[in-house]
Amino acid sequence: MEIKLIILFLYFLILFFIGWQSSKRVKNIKDYYVGGKKLGFWVVAFSTRATGESAWLLLGLTGLGAVVGVSAFWVVIGEVLGVFGAWFFMAKKFKKLTDKYRSITITDYLVKRLGSKSNHLRYLSSAFLTFFIIIYVSAQIDATGSAFEAFMNWNYFLGAIVGYIIVLAYVVFGGFIAVAWSDLIQGSLMFLALVILPLIGYVTFDGDFMMIEGLKNIDEGLVSIWGSEGFNSISISTIVGYLCIGLAFLGSPQIFVRFMSIRNESEINKGRWVAVIFTLITDSCAVLIGMMARYFFTENGLDVEQILGNNGQNSLIIMVESLLPLLFIGFYMAVVLAAIMSTVDSLLILASSAFARDIYQNIFYPKIDINKLTFISKITTFIMASIALLVAISVANLTPERTIFWFVLVGFHGIAASFCPTIILSLFWRGLSEAGAIASMVIGFLGVLVFKFIIPNIEPYGIYFNNIAELAPAMLLGLLAGYIFSKIYPNPELEKELDELYK
């Protein structure tokens, strides 16, 4: 226990130091929200990946590898394609436009790009961001409390409050600079943790490593790229769902705000390969860890979830506790917490900007003193984090047997389905109008709810949509809504202004 506490203390001390140092570089609101647009490619690349992956990579994808085996590599392909698309086809266009419009928030960009003459888009965008992010941060705080409970045997509520205090401290003082640099450290820890563990697992067997044969003896479906169902329409729909996971990277605000912060477009050319290779290696290692856990700790006929937890999500933890000394267990505990916090800090900065910059300044007090606005941004960050903490604790009290699934659904998928179609259309089609953007955001989010809770229950095709999951069809609806409403309510003057930019 003492070793774990020492490792955690050192890790948190580093985060506090980053926040303190970063606070010295925050001179104005642009510094607070996008790091003054001066960050290098290493920081931005690692920050996008740490934020985009979160604890899902360490616990969720390792668990999937344990439950389905080789077919989990379709997720790896999907994620790599999503990251590739964002960095290679969208990042430079987005950077060019946001610099042209001098945008420092996602809402700034959308309002100026679409020539908005009312505050409807600003209100809707800010409301969506604030609502979804508070819910998603609540889920992450809940996960933080559970992580402290599992690793340290702490009281859940104490763990949730400690995690809240730590993240809040370096975010409030250091803003986006602190978030980006802490994400670099957290992303590096995630990378090392995922790469090292499969190597240790292999060395542990001293050459007597027959994982593929062992998995085949447990369940032949574990070594088939088509999964346990074999090649049929059900398995194909599941694979399509795995491949579509990377769609969330194509415009999610918490990721794309980092493209605003990068120094220039040439840095994007360097950072894109870092991001793609990071994703390929870490995701592949996560799947391997899950497969190793299934090989090491289960046998034919045994219930995998009884041994490796719900959906195999304890695979990494069991591997660490079984193969590594106490010192390294403390390190991996810090890595899991780092993965959670790398998402929380990014979301808090985004939510703060949605209110302080997009609503308070741009609508009510456009001539506000910059120092005062920076102070209001910090207060806003504190208030939103506190609301998220209260939501997490309230849900834990009211539903002790809770699941955070619906938190993640409304938060993560709500953000992605609301913003990705709008961002995509804004970058590749000059015909997008404000009415089209509003329709795209609303229909995209509603599509998530419809394709999650209604369509899967309709026979006989519901099972296919359940396997494909809700994000892909919701985004498709968002794209169609944006196109149709832009045609019905066009803005021809804006299209002429954009001709040069879209050549």
Secondary structure by P-SEA (a helix, b strand, c coil): caaaaaaaaaaaaaaaaaaaaaaaacccccccccccccccaaaaaaaaaaaacccccccaaaaaaaacccccaaaaaaaaaaaaaaacccaaaaaaaaaaaccccaaaaaaaaaccccaaaaaaaaaaaaaaaaaaaaaaaaaaaaaaaaaccccaaaaaaaaaaaaaaaaaaccaaaaaaaaaaaaaaaaaaaaaaaaaaaaaaccccaaaaaaaaaccccccccccccccaaaaaaaaaaaaccccccccccccccccccccaaaaaaaaaaaaaaaaaaaaaaaaaaaaaaaccccccccccccccccccaaaaaaaaacccaaaaaaaaaaaaaaaaaaaaaaaaaaaaacccccccccccccccaaaaaaaaaaaaaaaaaaaaaaaaaaaaacccccaaaaaaacaaaaaaacaaaaaaaaccccccaaaaaaaaaaaaaaaaaacccccccccaaaaaaaaccaaaaaaaaaaaaaaaaaacccaaaaaaaccccc
